[in-house]
Amino acid sequence: MKPDWYAELPQLPAKLPPSVVALALQFVALLLVVSGLHFADIPSNPLVFALLCGSIAAGLGHLVGLARWWLPIQFLFAPALVLVLNLHIPPEFFLAAFIVMLVVYWTTFRSQVPLYLSSKRVWITLEELLPAGHFTFMDIGSGLGGVLTHLARIRPDGQYYGVENAPLPYLLSKLRIHLGSYTNCHVRWESMWSSDLALYDIVFAYLSPVPMEQLWRKAQKEMKPGSLFISNSFAVPQHPPQYSITLDDLHHSSLHIWHM
Ligand SMILES: C[S@@+](CC[C@H](N)C(=O)[O-])C[C@H]1O[C@@H](n2cnc3c(N)ncnc32)[C@H](O)[C@@H]1O
């Protein structure tokens, strides 16, 4: 339950990614606790200080409507910083970890589409959805290229394309295609928003709930009549698929299918 005065609070712009909101709230909490130190007799123990920051950040997160799973992260962020600093880990370790996360996840903080991979069951079910004869297949957000290379091996009569905007997955998928000599497989370091979906008979997406509405509008505008749009796991709000296939993989994935 939010208190009555909540409605009077200035609302954060809806378009700000939750990670940016969460970080901003950490700074607000820090400022509030630092200014509180001037007026109240708060013990100067770093862990108590961090727990206060965490409690305020979590409370503010709840008020501005961050998803529930963000709240423990908000609460634990500052205390975890204090505890990890006490381990005296060399700063180079954090720089290296940051760089690895950056090249793997790139703009995930904004797109809210992280890297995780379709299961082998999904690959195999996709085989059955491919049309007879020559066709073009696009995996938007192609990750490590597993979907593309699997299908290219099983159905060499198709042309397979992928776009991936995170540098390390893109490079690894290029390497995978090169080492496997898949001449019918092509990935580009590009955003899915700038690729023209009119060029493909099948467009496959495994993203997150966040971009699905915008992606649907793009697919409707660009995809050819008779082409297939397939989404692994994530539905399009207000546009039910013509049919869905539930798979018996670890996550009980569903493939949602639309004939455009
Ligand atoms: C959930 S993974 C799916 C990987 C692969 N398609 C699969 O099914 O195994 C989503 C991928 O989309 C990529 N991605 C996110 N936003 C993107 C964008 N705007 N353009 C291209 N790729 C994007 C992410 O970097 C990530 O690798």
PDBQT file of the ligand as one rigid body, heavy atoms in Angstrom, charges set to zero:
ROOT
HETATM    1  C1  LIG A 301      18.049 -13.858 -24.724  1.00  0.00    +0.000 C 
HETATM    2  S1  LIG A 301      19.427 -13.646 -25.791  1.00  0.00    +0.000 S 
HETATM    3  C2  LIG A 301      18.985 -14.752 -27.112  1.00  0.00    +0.000 C 
HETATM    4  C3  LIG A 301      20.190 -15.364 -27.826  1.00  0.00    +0.000 C 
HETATM    5  C4  LIG A 301      19.824 -16.292 -28.991  1.00  0.00    +0.000 C 
HETATM    6  N1  LIG A 301      18.912 -15.651 -29.917  1.00  0.00    +0.000 N 
HETATM    7  C5  LIG A 301      19.200 -17.572 -28.498  1.00  0.00    +0.000 C 
HETATM    8  O1  LIG A 301      17.985 -17.721 -28.666  1.00  0.00    +0.000 OA
HETATM    9  O2  LIG A 301      19.921 -18.417 -27.943  1.00  0.00    +0.000 OA
HETATM   10  C6  LIG A 301      19.072 -12.032 -26.449  1.00  0.00    +0.000 C 
HETATM   11  C7  LIG A 301      20.216 -11.392 -27.177  1.00  0.00    +0.000 C 
HETATM   12  O3  LIG A 301      19.745 -10.187 -27.775  1.00  0.00    +0.000 OA
HETATM   13  C8  LIG A 301      20.804  -9.241 -27.752  1.00  0.00    +0.000 C 
HETATM   14  N2  LIG A 301      20.205  -7.910 -27.917  1.00  0.00    +0.000 N 
HETATM   15  C9  LIG A 301      19.554  -7.172 -26.996  1.00  0.00    +0.000 A 
HETATM   16  N3  LIG A 301      19.132  -6.008 -27.533  1.00  0.00    +0.000 NA
HETATM   17  C10 LIG A 301      19.523  -6.029 -28.839  1.00  0.00    +0.000 A 
HETATM   18  C11 LIG A 301      19.386  -5.119 -29.927  1.00  0.00    +0.000 A 
HETATM   19  N4  LIG A 301      18.757  -3.947 -29.785  1.00  0.00    +0.000 N 
HETATM   20  N5  LIG A 301      19.911  -5.464 -31.114  1.00  0.00    +0.000 NA
HETATM   21  C12 LIG A 301      20.553  -6.643 -31.275  1.00  0.00    +0.000 A 
HETATM   22  N6  LIG A 301      20.722  -7.543 -30.288  1.00  0.00    +0.000 NA
HETATM   23  C13 LIG A 301      20.210  -7.243 -29.077  1.00  0.00    +0.000 A 
HETATM   24  C14 LIG A 301      21.455  -9.470 -26.396  1.00  0.00    +0.000 C 
HETATM   25  O4  LIG A 301      22.781  -8.968 -26.391  1.00  0.00    +0.000 OA
HETATM   26  C15 LIG A 301      21.393 -10.991 -26.303  1.00  0.00    +0.000 C 
HETATM   27  O5  LIG A 301      22.553 -11.587 -26.822  1.00  0.00    +0.000 OA
ENDROOT
TORSDOF 0
